[in-house]
Amino acid sequence: MEQTLSLDELLDIDAPHTYLVRADGDSMTGAGILDGDVLVVSRALTGRHGDVVIAAINGETFVKRLAIRGEEVILLSENPKYPPRYVLEGDDLVIWGVVTDSIRRHRSHG
């Protein structure tokens, strides 16, 4: 039986609070996020300990796992070759959204 499939419903996209961004790099491979994946990001969610977030520290953008330990905030990679990024006093941290899903292309363009 054929049924219509809506990506908006499947990925719980709540426009205008949801946006898509393409991952760049290999720092989150342990979380299953690969270079070139499309990330579904919700601005409606508040980042909590353990969430994968889109964050900016002093204007530099990251896709990292958010760790909150008391007053300490750390952005963690999911690849051991990248060190944690500690948010220091005086840093300007902005959480641009929480990654809820990812989409991976299996056939190259061309």
C-alpha positions in Angstrom: 0.0 0.0 0.0 1.4 3.4 -1.0 1.2 6.2 1.4 2.4 9.8 1.1 5.5 10.5 3.1 6.1 14.0 4.4 9.6 14.9 5.5 8.1 17.8 7.5 6.1 15.3 9.6 8.8 12.6 9.6 11.5 15.0 10.9 9.0 17.0 13.1 9.9 20.2 11.2 8.3 23.2 12.9 8.9 26.1 10.6 10.1 28.8 11.1 11.8 27.4 14.2 13.7 24.7 12.2 16.5 25.1 9.7 18.9 22.8 7.9 22.7 23.1 7.9 25.3 20.9 6.2 28.0 19.4 8.5 31.6 20.2 7.6 34.4 18.1 9.0 34.8 14.9 11.0 34.6 16.0 14.7 31.2 14.4 15.3 31.7 11.0 13.6 31.2 9.2 16.9 27.7 10.6 17.0 27.0 9.4 13.5 27.3 12.8 12.0 29.6 12.7 8.9 31.1 15.4 6.7 28.4 16.6 4.3 25.4 15.3 6.3 22.4 17.6 6.4 21.5 18.4 10.0 17.9 19.3 11.1 18.2 22.0 13.8 15.5 23.3 16.1 15.7 26.8 17.4 12.6 26.1 19.5 14.5 23.7 21.8 16.8 24.8 24.6 20.1 23.0 24.6 20.5 20.6 27.6 23.4 18.5 28.8 24.1 15.8 26.3 22.4 17.5 23.3 24.2 18.0 20.0 24.0 21.7 19.3 25.0 24.3 16.8 26.9 26.8 18.9 29.1 29.8 18.4 31.9 30.9 20.7 33.2 34.4 20.0 31.8 34.1 16.5 33.3 30.7 15.7 30.7 28.1 14.8 30.7 24.5 16.0 28.6 21.4 15.9 29.3 19.8 19.3 27.8 17.8 22.2 26.9 20.2 25.0 28.2 19.3 28.4 27.1 21.2 31.5 28.9 20.4 34.8 27.8 22.8 37.4 28.8 26.2 36.2 31.2 24.8 33.6 30.1 24.6 30.0 32.0 22.4 27.5 31.5 21.7 23.8 32.6 18.1 23.2 33.7 16.5 19.9 32.7 12.9 19.2 36.1 12.2 17.6 39.1 11.6 20.0 41.5 13.6 17.8 39.7 16.9 18.7 40.0 18.3 22.3 37.0 19.6 24.3 36.3 23.4 23.9 35.7 24.9 27.3 33.6 28.0 27.5 35.7 30.5 29.5 34.7 33.5 31.5 34.3 36.4 29.0 33.6 34.1 26.0 30.4 34.9 24.1 28.5 31.7 23.8 25.4 31.5 21.6 23.4 28.3 21.1 21.8 28.5 17.7 19.8 25.4 18.0 19.6 21.7 18.9 20.3 19.1 16.3 17.3 16.7 16.2 18.1 14.6 13.1 20.5 14.1 10.3 20.1 13.2 6.6 22.9 11.5 4.7 23.3 11.3 0.9 24.2 7.9 -0.4 24.7 8.7 -4.1 27.2 11.4 -5.2 26.2 14.2 -7.5 27.6 13.9 -10.9 
